[in-house]
Amino acid sequence: MEKIREHTEAGNTPFYVYDTMRIQENCREFLNIPYTPLSVNYAMMANSNPLFLNIIKQAGLKIFVNSLLHLEMALNFNFRGDEIIFAASAMDELTMRQVKSSGAKLVLDSIGQLELWQSLFPDTGIGIRCNIGELVIPRKTTGGYFIGNQSRLGLTMDSINNLKGNPCISGLHIYVGTNISEIDYFLDCYKHILNLAEFFPKLEFIDFGGGFGSGEKVKKRFNIHAYGRKVTELMNDITSISGRKISLILEPGRIIGADAGYFVCKITDIKMRNNQQLIGVNASSVQFPRPLFYPDSAYHPISIVSRNNTASDKTGRLSSIYGCSTYSRDYLARDVELPQAHIGDIVILGHAGSYCSTAHTSFLGFPKAEEYFI
Ligand SMILES: Cc1ncc(COP(=O)(O)O)c(C=O)c1O
């Protein structure tokens, strides 16, 4: 709070502030998963701030990227090629060539992509993204379906079956969805990968992707420890089936930073309308875009801190927080219970460390908010 007040008084709002120790702790929990060999590759799309990347790198994480720009950033950050996972879809030849020359491990999204790859680099090991959705009941998670026939991603079972015995398949990848709290859903999906492992004689790695829940209205934090125990058991089974040690790769994104970040802005206007307290702030949802992208599901706990520490009337009243543009959908929060607010008070939105600052858009003309690490 001291730092938040300091930056606010210096006139720096809006800004993001991150708790470095929280990020480090989240990294450590993944690195404590007992299976070896284990590689935890942070999904850079969740937060690509260089200071953030520095923290996760120092903590011992590797990196996952899905675009050439992020690949270049990862290389400039001195991640070695073999510490980078690259997965994307509909890649063109140039992209494949650049990924290959970086030395990153590549995961392909379709049979067409595999054919292109094999025409460019015959007999070279490659990972495939497995859409095993027809073997489970796929769940709709934040952002929709990531497996099953409602998802555009990955190779479906018919394609995977046709590849049986292919010595070039060196990795199996799965990404079941995002912001999931139930460990059992992950495992129900993962166990089908166990069956696929025996198809591929040269399998080197299994990548279970990310998707670990954090930041929404979950009562308990995702239990990384319990997840790690179960995933280790599963990997040990895979090892005994294939008769070789297969590497385990995880790609956590959201969970590494979500609960470490806060977005801070200042109240600049208040209106009463339709029995609602409409709180105007000196920021726009383009600087804090999750409520814009996910109006039905984005949840960020809100604190209103009085500018001079005076006790305010804490009685909750139906409120919305709106941004300082003319865009009709410029809301940072809608229909929430908040205490009486005053012009000059500070608004702090929590769970703002992932998919927030990185999702900034230049639409409306507001700059990216500053980011501070404490
Ligand atoms: C392939 C892949 N891996 C990892 C991630 C990170 O996922 P999350 O932030 O849900 O952990 C994503 C995010 O979209 C992804 O597409």
The ligand as an SDF file (V2000), in Angstrom:
LIG
                    3D

 16 16  0  0  0  0  0  0  0  0999 V2000
   -0.6270  -23.8680  -25.9920 C   0  0  0  0  0  0  0  0  0  0  0  0
   -0.7480  -23.0190  -24.7940 C   0  0  0  0  0  0  0  0  0  0  0  0
    0.0060  -23.2950  -23.7080 N   0  0  0  0  0  0  0  0  0  0  0  0
   -0.0730  -22.5540  -22.5720 C   0  0  0  0  0  0  0  0  0  0  0  0
   -0.9340  -21.4710  -22.4910 C   0  0  0  0  0  0  0  0  0  0  0  0
   -1.0660  -20.7410  -21.1840 C   0  0  0  0  0  0  0  0  0  0  0  0
   -2.2940  -21.0730  -20.6410 O   0  0  0  0  0  0  0  0  0  0  0  0
   -2.7870  -20.6000  -19.1930 P   0  0  0  0  0  0  0  0  0  0  0  0
   -2.5380  -19.1780  -19.0680 O   0  0  0  0  0  0  0  0  0  0  0  0
   -4.2340  -20.9730  -19.2150 O   0  0  0  0  0  0  0  0  0  0  0  0
   -2.0020  -21.4180  -18.1970 O   0  0  0  0  0  0  0  0  0  0  0  0
   -1.7270  -21.1590  -23.5980 C   0  0  0  0  0  0  0  0  0  0  0  0
   -2.6560  -20.0270  -23.5310 C   0  0  0  0  0  0  0  0  0  0  0  0
   -3.4750  -19.7880  -24.3770 O   0  0  0  0  0  0  0  0  0  0  0  0
   -1.6410  -21.9410  -24.7710 C   0  0  0  0  0  0  0  0  0  0  0  0
   -2.4070  -21.6820  -25.8530 O   0  0  0  0  0  0  0  0  0  0  0  0
  1  2  1  0
  2  3  1  0
  2 15  2  0
  3  4  2  0
  4  5  1  0
  5  6  1  0
  5 12  2  0
  6  7  1  0
  7  8  1  0
  8  9  2  0
  8 10  1  0
  8 11  1  0
 12 13  1  0
 12 15  1  0
 13 14  2  0
 15 16  1  0
M  END
$$$$
